Amino acid sequence: MTVERIGDALDLAACIASGAMDAGEAMALARVRAADCAELGAVCWMAPEGALAQPAPGPFAGVPLLVKDLGGPFRGIPLQLGSAALAGDAGLGDSDLAGRFRGAGFLPFGATTVPELGLSLGCEPAVGPVCRNPLDPRLSPGGSSGGAAAAVAAGIVPLAHATDAGGSIRVPAAACGLVGLKPSAGAIPGGPGFGNALGGIASEFAVTRSLRDSRALWSCVAGAARGLVPVPAQLPLGNALRIGLLSETEGVTPEREEALEAAALALERAGHTVVTVAASDLGAMRQACDRVFAGYVSVNLVAAVAAGLDLGQVEPLTRAFHERGLGISAAQLWQMQAEAAQAAHALWQVFDNIDILIAPMLSDAPRPLGSFPTDHGDTEGHLARMSAFAPYATLANVTGFPALTLPFGADGNRLPLPVQMIAPQGGDLRLLALAEVLEREGRWTHPIPVFGGAT
């Protein structure tokens, strides 16, 4: 296989396994591509060139990996969380998940850009770099895994580690034309330090260029999470599922609504049944999940400052969320936990009548740079902008349901038309299987090849 024909991480691993190139050559291509794409700001740190570790003999043996600068640590890669307040500790050992990435054969060599402490659906930390969308550098790649998505869409690496607490895997994947799975709560290891981040609503996984990469990675990293939440049993894939198509969505552009309808019809042709679900049926639980997300983010910052985060070195929006957190009482936090449980129960009731829900991922095209500024203290306005852009993002995080986005066509500006699918807890593999049906429609082609098509 030639470099020009590498489509995803499994292709690259096969290329290395065949002897067409070795892991050192693959790493060199990734580094060169990162340098060529430096203006995109996707990579915020790269390890010095030196001796290359021997990859484990997994399905991704020798594939270079970029790690999100927020989440469970990877040995040797500093964590700065996009903030000048953190020096970047490279002395932490591997998290359980990092160990599984290495066991799958990946070779981590750098970190991807995030907004400060993951507080934005943009990716422009004051500490730098500003991250741009490879499909149109005037636009944002989304956040908070914006650097990860930009790196994969630009072909620096074919797959990148990512995290999702309020859409942070799915929004950048949607903006950059990638596959983004937010796993079920408890499905992926988060220990020892990331296991209860943001009250348990955060998940780790990856952004990928193909469904088969996501499925293969799942087999390498999921299960036996050793966390607070039991690992959910995976639901059967099912040959004749009830597909709930969300209708009457407000604020979503017509072509994005049409992409949802086209996806539902494609699944209907594959033997599934389409059922209409009114968006108003999800209105109250959506609002509850947005409130819980906002509260958890704010209280988390109070804990971070108590642990030593220097408020004098953070951005104005971060300080404002800390102030918001100080105003949340223990009783109010307890009520938020009750709201999360109630929202999950209400969403389970929706799934009494359907097996999968198709919903918008983004309401409109990727936003221009600067659309989610952090140089102010208006937390309410910031949260409203994020909710308007990704109206069904926090729903999956707060309830613990898995959700997946993938591109299903392109708009008039050749930007992706993303579709989001949500399943009950334990429906991760079901989502991947249904998404493969949509992927086979061939409605989206990555405009930038892996490594830029370099030879």
PLY file of the C-alpha trace (Angstrom):
ply
format ascii 1.0
element vertex 455
property float x
property float y
property float z
element edge 454
property int vertex1
property int vertex2
end_header
0.00 0.00 0.00
1.36 3.44 -0.94
1.18 6.44 1.37
-1.23 8.13 -1.03
-3.77 5.35 -0.46
-3.73 5.40 3.36
-7.27 6.25 4.38
-7.26 5.69 8.12
-5.25 4.36 11.06
-5.83 0.71 10.20
-4.55 1.36 6.67
-1.41 2.92 8.14
-0.94 0.00 10.53
-1.28 -2.43 7.60
1.26 -0.42 5.64
3.71 -0.71 8.54
2.98 -4.41 9.05
3.61 -5.12 5.37
7.03 -3.51 5.50
6.09 -0.75 3.05
7.27 1.63 5.76
8.37 1.28 9.36
7.14 3.03 12.50
10.01 5.51 12.35
9.06 6.57 8.84
5.41 6.93 9.84
6.42 9.10 12.78
8.63 11.23 10.55
5.74 11.79 8.13
3.47 12.83 11.03
6.06 15.30 12.30
6.63 16.79 8.86
2.91 17.14 8.33
2.53 18.81 11.75
5.23 21.32 10.79
3.61 21.96 7.42
0.26 22.59 9.18
1.66 24.66 12.04
-0.54 27.63 11.10
-3.62 25.53 11.93
-2.59 25.48 15.61
-3.73 21.89 16.08
-0.62 20.74 17.95
0.39 22.61 21.10
3.38 20.42 22.08
5.59 17.82 20.42
8.18 15.60 22.04
11.76 16.19 20.95
12.93 13.88 18.22
14.84 10.95 19.64
14.73 7.25 20.19
11.42 5.80 19.10
9.70 3.40 21.47
9.03 -0.09 20.17
5.29 -0.33 19.49
3.25 -3.07 21.10
2.05 -5.69 18.61
-1.55 -4.47 18.55
-3.87 -3.68 15.63
-2.51 -0.12 15.46
1.17 -1.07 15.83
3.41 1.84 14.87
0.64 4.42 14.31
1.62 7.89 15.63
-0.84 9.32 18.16
-1.61 12.84 19.32
-3.07 13.22 22.81
-5.59 15.83 23.93
-4.16 18.36 26.39
-6.99 17.56 28.77
-7.91 14.16 30.17
-6.17 11.15 31.64
-2.39 11.60 31.38
-0.02 9.89 28.95
3.47 9.33 30.32
5.94 11.90 29.04
3.35 14.27 27.56
2.78 17.42 29.64
-0.74 18.43 30.63
-1.35 22.18 30.52
-5.11 22.17 29.86
-4.70 25.18 27.59
-3.88 27.43 30.53
-1.01 29.69 31.54
-1.86 28.76 35.13
-0.50 25.25 34.63
3.15 24.64 33.83
2.51 21.33 32.08
3.39 18.31 34.18
5.13 15.67 32.07
6.00 13.51 35.08
2.63 11.81 35.42
2.36 8.13 34.60
-0.04 6.59 32.12
-3.72 6.50 32.97
-5.45 3.16 32.48
-6.71 4.37 29.10
-3.29 5.63 28.03
-1.90 2.19 28.79
-4.53 0.64 26.56
-3.71 3.03 23.71
-0.07 1.98 23.99
-1.10 -1.67 24.20
-3.00 -1.24 20.92
0.28 -0.23 19.30
-0.03 3.57 19.20
3.05 5.76 19.66
2.10 9.04 21.42
4.34 11.96 20.43
2.47 15.20 21.05
-0.49 17.07 22.49
-3.40 18.82 20.79
-4.75 22.30 21.49
-7.74 22.87 23.78
-9.57 25.95 25.05
-8.59 26.79 28.61
-9.85 23.97 30.87
-12.17 22.83 28.10
-14.67 25.60 28.74
-15.54 26.45 25.14
-16.82 25.03 21.87
-14.12 27.13 20.23
-10.42 26.36 20.51
-8.53 29.62 20.99
-6.74 29.58 24.36
-5.05 32.82 25.37
-1.86 30.84 25.98
-2.03 29.77 22.32
-2.06 28.53 19.71
-5.31 29.54 18.03
-6.68 26.40 16.39
-8.27 26.61 12.94
-10.48 24.31 10.92
-8.49 22.59 8.13
-11.59 22.61 5.90
-11.64 26.43 6.06
-9.03 28.18 8.24
-11.37 31.11 8.79
-13.57 28.81 10.83
-13.26 27.15 14.22
-12.72 23.38 14.44
-15.01 23.32 17.48
-14.06 22.46 21.03
-12.87 21.33 23.33
-11.18 18.55 21.32
-10.64 21.08 18.54
-6.93 20.42 18.21
-7.53 16.67 17.99
-10.13 17.07 15.24
-8.03 19.59 13.32
-5.01 17.27 13.48
-6.98 14.31 12.12
-8.82 16.31 9.43
-5.51 17.87 8.32
-3.90 14.44 8.04
-1.26 14.95 10.71
-2.44 11.69 12.27
-5.32 9.43 11.19
-6.79 9.16 14.71
-6.42 11.21 17.88
-7.32 10.85 21.56
-10.22 13.08 22.66
-12.59 13.70 25.57
-16.25 14.72 25.81
-18.04 16.34 28.77
-20.53 18.52 26.90
-20.06 17.63 23.24
-16.28 17.99 23.22
-15.64 14.94 21.00
-18.75 15.24 18.85
-18.78 18.98 18.12
-15.23 19.10 16.69
-15.79 15.84 14.81
-18.93 17.34 13.29
-17.19 20.59 12.38
-14.24 18.79 10.74
-16.00 15.92 8.97
-14.94 13.11 11.31
-16.43 10.27 13.32
-16.85 11.09 17.01
-18.19 8.63 19.56
-19.03 9.72 23.10
-19.11 6.37 24.93
-21.62 5.17 27.50
-20.85 6.19 31.05
-18.62 3.53 32.60
-17.60 1.91 29.32
-14.09 3.40 29.05
-11.54 3.47 31.89
-11.04 6.89 33.41
-8.71 6.10 36.28
-6.93 6.80 38.29
-7.30 10.58 37.98
-10.07 11.23 35.47
-12.68 8.77 36.68
-15.16 11.23 38.15
-14.34 14.34 36.16
-17.25 16.77 36.16
-19.42 14.51 38.27
-18.95 11.58 35.92
-20.36 13.23 32.79
-17.00 13.24 30.97
-15.87 10.39 28.71
-12.66 9.69 26.80
-12.24 8.08 23.41
-11.08 9.46 20.04
-11.89 11.25 16.81
-11.35 9.12 13.71
-11.55 9.21 9.92
-13.52 5.96 9.66
-16.04 3.82 11.51
-13.78 0.78 11.28
-11.06 2.68 13.18
-13.57 3.56 15.90
-14.76 -0.04 16.13
-11.21 -1.44 16.25
-10.19 1.10 18.88
-13.25 0.21 20.94
-12.11 -3.41 21.03
-8.73 -2.27 22.36
-9.76 0.17 25.07
-13.33 -0.53 26.29
-14.44 -2.59 29.29
-13.11 -3.42 32.77
-13.07 0.28 33.56
-12.61 -0.19 37.33
-14.64 2.93 38.04
-17.59 4.09 40.09
-20.12 3.36 37.33
-20.61 -0.32 36.35
-19.48 -1.20 32.84
-22.71 -1.38 30.81
-23.51 -4.60 28.97
-23.56 -4.00 25.22
-26.98 -4.21 23.60
-27.53 -6.60 20.69
-27.02 -4.94 17.32
-30.52 -5.76 16.08
-31.71 -6.34 12.50
-34.95 -4.35 12.63
-34.60 -1.39 14.97
-36.95 1.51 15.58
-35.19 4.67 14.45
-36.51 7.81 16.12
-36.16 10.85 13.85
-36.31 14.12 15.77
-38.70 16.54 14.08
-39.66 20.19 14.52
-36.18 21.17 15.69
-35.86 24.93 16.17
-32.85 26.89 15.00
-31.42 24.10 12.82
-30.71 25.00 9.19
-32.87 23.25 6.57
-29.97 21.42 4.90
-28.91 19.96 8.25
-32.47 18.83 8.93
-32.51 17.28 5.45
-29.33 15.35 6.28
-31.10 13.85 9.31
-34.05 12.82 7.16
-31.73 11.32 4.53
-29.92 9.32 7.22
-33.23 7.99 8.55
-34.29 6.96 5.04
-30.96 5.18 4.49
-31.52 3.18 7.67
-35.09 2.47 6.61
-33.79 1.05 3.32
-31.51 -1.18 5.41
-34.56 -2.75 7.07
-35.19 -0.52 10.08
-38.39 1.37 10.92
-38.50 5.15 11.22
-40.59 6.73 13.98
-41.07 10.49 14.35
-40.13 12.01 17.71
-41.14 15.61 18.44
-38.32 17.82 19.62
-40.67 19.23 22.22
-40.66 15.82 23.93
-37.00 16.39 24.79
-37.25 20.07 25.69
-37.40 19.81 29.48
-34.65 17.20 29.76
-32.41 19.19 27.37
-32.73 22.24 29.58
-32.07 20.18 32.70
-28.92 18.69 31.17
-27.66 22.14 30.18
-28.20 23.32 33.77
-26.40 20.31 35.23
-23.48 20.74 32.83
-23.15 24.43 33.74
-23.28 23.66 37.45
-20.76 20.83 37.33
-18.32 22.90 35.26
-18.56 25.75 37.76
-18.20 23.65 40.89
-15.30 21.80 39.30
-13.43 25.10 39.04
-14.01 25.80 42.71
-12.37 22.46 43.47
-9.51 23.21 41.06
-8.77 26.54 42.74
-8.94 24.88 46.16
-6.36 22.41 44.85
-4.01 25.22 43.84
-5.10 26.61 40.45
-3.95 30.25 40.36
-6.94 32.44 39.46
-4.56 35.28 38.70
-3.30 33.45 35.62
-6.53 32.21 34.07
-8.75 33.80 31.46
-11.68 36.07 32.44
-14.32 33.50 31.52
-12.61 30.88 33.68
-12.65 33.28 36.63
-16.33 33.97 36.00
-17.19 30.27 36.04
-15.28 29.96 39.32
-17.34 32.82 40.74
-20.48 31.12 39.51
-19.39 27.93 41.27
-18.86 29.75 44.55
-22.54 30.71 44.43
-23.72 27.09 44.20
-24.62 25.65 47.58
-24.29 22.02 48.58
-28.09 21.72 48.46
-28.15 23.12 44.92
-25.44 20.71 43.82
-27.44 17.86 45.32
-30.48 19.05 43.37
-28.42 19.04 40.17
-27.53 15.42 40.78
-31.24 14.69 41.20
-31.97 16.53 37.95
-29.39 14.42 36.15
-31.04 11.23 37.40
-34.48 12.51 36.43
-33.28 13.48 32.95
-31.80 10.01 32.46
-35.08 8.39 33.53
-37.05 10.64 31.18
-34.75 9.79 28.27
-35.09 6.08 29.01
-38.86 6.57 28.70
-38.38 8.08 25.24
-36.48 4.92 24.34
-39.42 2.76 25.36
-40.71 3.49 21.86
-37.47 3.68 19.86
-34.06 2.02 19.80
-31.97 4.85 18.30
-32.56 8.60 18.16
-31.34 10.69 15.21
-30.87 14.30 16.25
-28.93 17.37 15.10
-25.30 17.61 16.13
-24.80 21.22 15.06
-27.51 23.75 14.28
-25.47 25.43 11.55
-22.11 25.37 9.78
-18.89 25.60 11.80
-18.62 29.02 13.42
-16.05 31.66 12.42
-13.03 32.08 14.65
-13.86 34.28 17.61
-17.45 33.06 17.93
-16.86 31.69 21.43
-14.67 34.36 23.09
-13.29 33.79 26.57
-12.09 37.33 27.35
-15.28 38.24 29.24
-17.26 37.19 32.30
-20.69 36.53 30.80
-21.14 32.84 31.63
-24.85 32.85 30.78
-24.23 34.28 27.33
-21.41 31.82 26.71
-23.53 28.84 27.73
-26.42 30.06 25.56
-24.14 30.36 22.52
-22.85 26.84 23.02
-26.33 25.39 23.49
-27.62 27.15 20.38
-24.74 25.73 18.31
-24.91 22.17 19.68
-28.45 21.89 21.08
-28.40 18.14 21.77
-24.85 17.78 23.07
-25.13 17.78 26.88
-28.14 15.44 26.77
-25.91 12.39 26.24
-23.25 13.45 28.73
-25.52 14.09 31.68
-27.69 10.99 31.13
-24.71 8.72 30.43
-26.13 7.63 27.05
-23.69 6.99 24.18
-23.85 9.29 21.16
-22.06 9.31 17.84
-21.68 11.87 15.07
-20.50 11.36 11.51
-20.64 13.43 8.32
-23.52 12.59 5.99
-23.00 14.86 3.02
-21.66 18.35 2.42
-23.31 21.74 2.20
-22.88 24.31 -0.55
-19.56 25.41 0.93
-18.25 21.82 1.01
-18.52 21.71 4.78
-19.81 18.55 6.45
-23.46 17.92 7.22
-23.21 15.99 10.51
-25.74 13.54 11.88
-25.91 12.55 15.54
-27.27 9.24 16.78
-28.02 8.55 20.45
-28.60 5.10 21.98
-29.49 3.80 25.43
-26.61 2.99 27.75
-24.68 0.05 26.35
-25.64 0.91 22.78
-22.14 1.92 21.66
-21.60 -1.00 19.27
-25.14 -0.59 17.99
-24.32 3.02 17.11
-21.13 1.99 15.34
-22.96 -0.67 13.32
-25.72 1.72 12.20
-23.19 4.43 11.42
-21.38 1.99 9.13
-24.62 1.70 7.12
-24.56 5.47 6.67
-20.83 5.56 5.92
-21.34 3.09 3.06
-23.61 5.65 1.38
-20.40 7.49 0.48
-21.80 10.98 1.04
-18.58 12.37 2.51
-14.98 12.13 1.33
-12.10 13.55 3.34
-10.67 16.39 1.25
-7.22 16.13 2.86
-5.42 12.77 2.82
-3.42 11.31 5.71
0.02 12.99 5.86
-1.26 15.31 3.14
-0.66 12.55 0.61
3.09 12.93 1.05
5.34 10.22 -0.35
0 1
1 2
2 3
3 4
4 5
5 6
6 7
7 8
8 9
9 10
10 11
11 12
12 13
13 14
14 15
15 16
16 17
17 18
18 19
19 20
20 21
21 22
22 23
23 24
24 25
25 26
26 27
27 28
28 29
29 30
30 31
31 32
32 33
33 34
34 35
35 36
36 37
37 38
38 39
39 40
40 41
41 42
42 43
43 44
44 45
45 46
46 47
47 48
48 49
49 50
50 51
51 52
52 53
53 54
54 55
55 56
56 57
57 58
58 59
59 60
60 61
61 62
62 63
63 64
64 65
65 66
66 67
67 68
68 69
69 70
70 71
71 72
72 73
73 74
74 75
75 76
76 77
77 78
78 79
79 80
80 81
81 82
82 83
83 84
84 85
85 86
86 87
87 88
88 89
89 90
90 91
91 92
92 93
93 94
94 95
95 96
96 97
97 98
98 99
99 100
100 101
101 102
102 103
103 104
104 105
105 106
106 107
107 108
108 109
109 110
110 111
111 112
112 113
113 114
114 115
115 116
116 117
117 118
118 119
119 120
120 121
121 122
122 123
123 124
124 125
125 126
126 127
127 128
128 129
129 130
130 131
131 132
132 133
133 134
134 135
135 136
136 137
137 138
138 139
139 140
140 141
141 142
142 143
143 144
144 145
145 146
146 147
147 148
148 149
149 150
150 151
151 152
152 153
153 154
154 155
155 156
156 157
157 158
158 159
159 160
160 161
161 162
162 163
163 164
164 165
165 166
166 167
167 168
168 169
169 170
170 171
171 172
172 173
173 174
174 175
175 176
176 177
177 178
178 179
179 180
180 181
181 182
182 183
183 184
184 185
185 186
186 187
187 188
188 189
189 190
190 191
191 192
192 193
193 194
194 195
195 196
196 197
197 198
198 199
199 200
200 201
201 202
202 203
203 204
204 205
205 206
206 207
207 208
208 209
209 210
210 211
211 212
212 213
213 214
214 215
215 216
216 217
217 218
218 219
219 220
220 221
221 222
222 223
223 224
224 225
225 226
226 227
227 228
228 229
229 230
230 231
231 232
232 233
233 234
234 235
235 236
236 237
237 238
238 239
239 240
240 241
241 242
242 243
243 244
244 245
245 246
246 247
247 248
248 249
249 250
250 251
251 252
252 253
253 254
254 255
255 256
256 257
257 258
258 259
259 260
260 261
261 262
262 263
263 264
264 265
265 266
266 267
267 268
268 269
269 270
270 271
271 272
272 273
273 274
274 275
275 276
276 277
277 278
278 279
279 280
280 281
281 282
282 283
283 284
284 285
285 286
286 287
287 288
288 289
289 290
290 291
291 292
292 293
293 294
294 295
295 296
296 297
297 298
298 299
299 300
300 301
301 302
302 303
303 304
304 305
305 306
306 307
307 308
308 309
309 310
310 311
311 312
312 313
313 314
314 315
315 316
316 317
317 318
318 319
319 320
320 321
321 322
322 323
323 324
324 325
325 326
326 327
327 328
328 329
329 330
330 331
331 332
332 333
333 334
334 335
335 336
336 337
337 338
338 339
339 340
340 341
341 342
342 343
343 344
344 345
345 346
346 347
347 348
348 349
349 350
350 351
351 352
352 353
353 354
354 355
355 356
356 357
357 358
358 359
359 360
360 361
361 362
362 363
363 364
364 365
365 366
366 367
367 368
368 369
369 370
370 371
371 372
372 373
373 374
374 375
375 376
376 377
377 378
378 379
379 380
380 381
381 382
382 383
383 384
384 385
385 386
386 387
387 388
388 389
389 390
390 391
391 392
392 393
393 394
394 395
395 396
396 397
397 398
398 399
399 400
400 401
401 402
402 403
403 404
404 405
405 406
406 407
407 408
408 409
409 410
410 411
411 412
412 413
413 414
414 415
415 416
416 417
417 418
418 419
419 420
420 421
421 422
422 423
423 424
424 425
425 426
426 427
427 428
428 429
429 430
430 431
431 432
432 433
433 434
434 435
435 436
436 437
437 438
438 439
439 440
440 441
441 442
442 443
443 444
444 445
445 446
446 447
447 448
448 449
449 450
450 451
451 452
452 453
453 454
